[in-house]
Amino acid sequence: MPTGLMLKGRSTRPKGSATGSRSTTSKIRNKRLRRKKRVKYYSRSASHRACNMTPSQRTPAPDRENQSRPTTDSLAYSLARYSEIPRSLKFPLNQPDRWENWRAEARSKLSQLIGLPQELHEHRTALESEFGPAVVRSGYVRQFVRFETRTGCEAVGWLLIPEKIDGPRPAMICLPGHGRGIDEITGIDEKGLDNESAQSYQHNFALQCVLQGYVTLALEMIGFGHRRDPAARKRGSGASSCMPAAGAALMLGESMVGWRVWDTVRAIDFLTGLSDVDSSRIGLMGISGGGTVSLYAAALDDRVAFAMLSCSYCTFRDSIYAVSHCIDNYVPGILKWLEVADLAALIAPRLLFCEAGAADDIFPEPGVREAFDEAHRSYEAMKAGGNLGLHVFQAGHVFDGRQAFPWIAQRLSSN
């Protein structure tokens, strides 16, 4: 129990003092003292749980101009600071003559912020890909693949190929959220056995992709599943090594977002080399942290023809900035330049579909709708309003896909 939160109910009466009714009174007083301290302790616990509350449940930011004294509320202080941010690279909605230059400048700044130096793009390492044995499943073939993304760093994934394939097909790179990694989205249980009926909040969405005809690469993000450190492996199959890895990235002047985005860029390189893939129709699909990486990668790489973000698209202000999240989501300094809707504008006019759970308390619906509405204005300005979609479903932080899959399929078939 934390030091100082509870006090032992010892009597302060000196030894040898009279007992009887006064002793009874002392005992009652001590019981009340213990009860009072417990209340304080549980109140502290409730405050700790508030780290996961939505912004609407928290104390709103004060009006700093009329504030008579500094605040002790860390959230109120943070939100007040947010209101002062210049957002220097906001999409110039009503200045179409600036769009091209804005896109180049925003991408350059975004690459810098997430820690992707230009040298990486100019001097890519050879992929040196390796393919494991093919495992025939009902409706698809699965292989474990490896490829080098940068010097000393290897990515892995499950490559799922539709069983009946008669030419190059659209491809989907699937990026999982926190959990067991790629096994959790491809129907593989904690023992490494095929168990397609096993469900989690991610609903085997990579498996859904291949069964709908996509050449699918379930890409393991660094810190998850097959790409964890030994300490995380000891903690169990669902434990990640986002910390300390994300902290290490920050200390190097980079970010976990940048590391994962670059792996995704190299995964696109990998897929373009496969004869079964139509390289003009490569998409990204991710939930939670995987959706975050999908957003950044699609914003930076025009080869992404379409992207689907599940339970991850929301204003920074209402989610990453104001709610307790894993450190792997954070990009130092980004708010001085861009908000989430600006990243969506970097994707426009390409296809982008977002879904959100109405009861998702870490990507709350008001922030989702605000970010979507702003992005929709950008798409409309580019005369591509039909290329942006949103589905808010009645659930929490889970993958849904009921509207996303037909929405994407219909637009791919008409292009």
PEZIPE-V959370 format. One record per backbone hydrogen bond with DSSP energy under -1.0 kcal/mol. CO is the residue of the C=O (numbers start at 1). NH is the residue of the N-H. If there is no record, write none. Layout:
co=(CO & CO)
nh=(NH & NH)
This chain:
co=(2 & 8 & 14 & 20 & 21 & 22 & 23 & 24 & 25 & 26 & 27 & 28 & 29 & 30 & 31 & 32 & 33 & 34 & 35 & 36 & 37 & 38 & 39 & 40 & 41 & 42 & 43 & 44 & 45 & 46 & 48 & 49 & 50 & 51 & 54 & 55 & 73 & 74 & 75 & 76 & 77 & 78 & 79 & 81 & 82 & 87 & 91 & 92 & 95 & 98 & 99 & 100 & 101 & 102 & 103 & 104 & 105 & 106 & 107 & 108 & 109 & 110 & 111 & 117 & 118 & 119 & 127 & 130 & 135 & 139 & 140 & 141 & 142 & 143 & 144 & 145 & 146 & 147 & 150 & 153 & 153 & 155 & 156 & 157 & 158 & 159 & 160 & 161 & 169 & 170 & 171 & 172 & 173 & 174 & 175 & 183 & 183 & 185 & 187 & 189 & 193 & 195 & 200 & 201 & 202 & 204 & 205 & 206 & 207 & 209 & 210 & 215 & 216 & 217 & 217 & 218 & 221 & 223 & 224 & 227 & 229 & 230 & 236 & 241 & 242 & 244 & 245 & 246 & 247 & 248 & 249 & 250 & 255 & 256 & 257 & 258 & 259 & 260 & 261 & 262 & 263 & 264 & 265 & 266 & 267 & 268 & 271 & 274 & 276 & 278 & 281 & 282 & 283 & 284 & 285 & 286 & 287 & 288 & 289 & 290 & 291 & 292 & 293 & 294 & 295 & 296 & 297 & 301 & 305 & 306 & 307 & 308 & 309 & 310 & 315 & 316 & 319 & 326 & 327 & 331 & 333 & 334 & 334 & 336 & 337 & 339 & 339 & 340 & 341 & 342 & 344 & 347 & 351 & 352 & 353 & 354 & 355 & 356 & 357 & 364 & 365 & 366 & 367 & 368 & 369 & 370 & 371 & 372 & 373 & 374 & 375 & 376 & 377 & 378 & 379 & 380 & 384 & 385 & 387 & 389 & 391 & 393 & 393 & 395 & 396 & 401 & 403 & 404 & 405 & 406 & 407 & 408 & 409 & 410)
nh=(5 & 10 & 17 & 24 & 25 & 26 & 27 & 28 & 29 & 30 & 31 & 32 & 33 & 34 & 35 & 36 & 37 & 38 & 39 & 40 & 41 & 42 & 43 & 44 & 45 & 46 & 47 & 48 & 49 & 50 & 51 & 52 & 53 & 324 & 57 & 58 & 77 & 78 & 79 & 80 & 81 & 82 & 83 & 84 & 85 & 90 & 93 & 95 & 98 & 102 & 103 & 104 & 105 & 106 & 107 & 108 & 109 & 110 & 111 & 112 & 113 & 114 & 116 & 120 & 122 & 123 & 148 & 146 & 142 & 163 & 137 & 161 & 135 & 159 & 132 & 157 & 130 & 155 & 153 & 149 & 150 & 147 & 220 & 145 & 218 & 143 & 216 & 141 & 278 & 215 & 283 & 217 & 285 & 219 & 287 & 186 & 188 & 207 & 195 & 192 & 189 & 198 & 203 & 399 & 205 & 208 & 209 & 210 & 211 & 214 & 213 & 172 & 160 & 174 & 219 & 158 & 224 & 241 & 227 & 223 & 233 & 234 & 239 & 245 & 246 & 248 & 249 & 250 & 251 & 252 & 254 & 253 & 259 & 260 & 261 & 262 & 263 & 264 & 265 & 266 & 267 & 268 & 269 & 270 & 271 & 272 & 274 & 277 & 169 & 281 & 171 & 305 & 173 & 308 & 175 & 310 & 290 & 292 & 293 & 294 & 295 & 296 & 297 & 298 & 299 & 300 & 301 & 304 & 351 & 284 & 353 & 286 & 355 & 288 & 319 & 321 & 323 & 329 & 330 & 334 & 336 & 337 & 338 & 88 & 89 & 342 & 343 & 344 & 345 & 346 & 348 & 350 & 307 & 389 & 309 & 391 & 311 & 393 & 360 & 368 & 369 & 370 & 371 & 372 & 373 & 374 & 375 & 376 & 377 & 378 & 379 & 380 & 381 & 382 & 384 & 383 & 387 & 388 & 352 & 354 & 356 & 358 & 395 & 359 & 398 & 405 & 407 & 408 & 409 & 410 & 411 & 412 & 413 & 414)
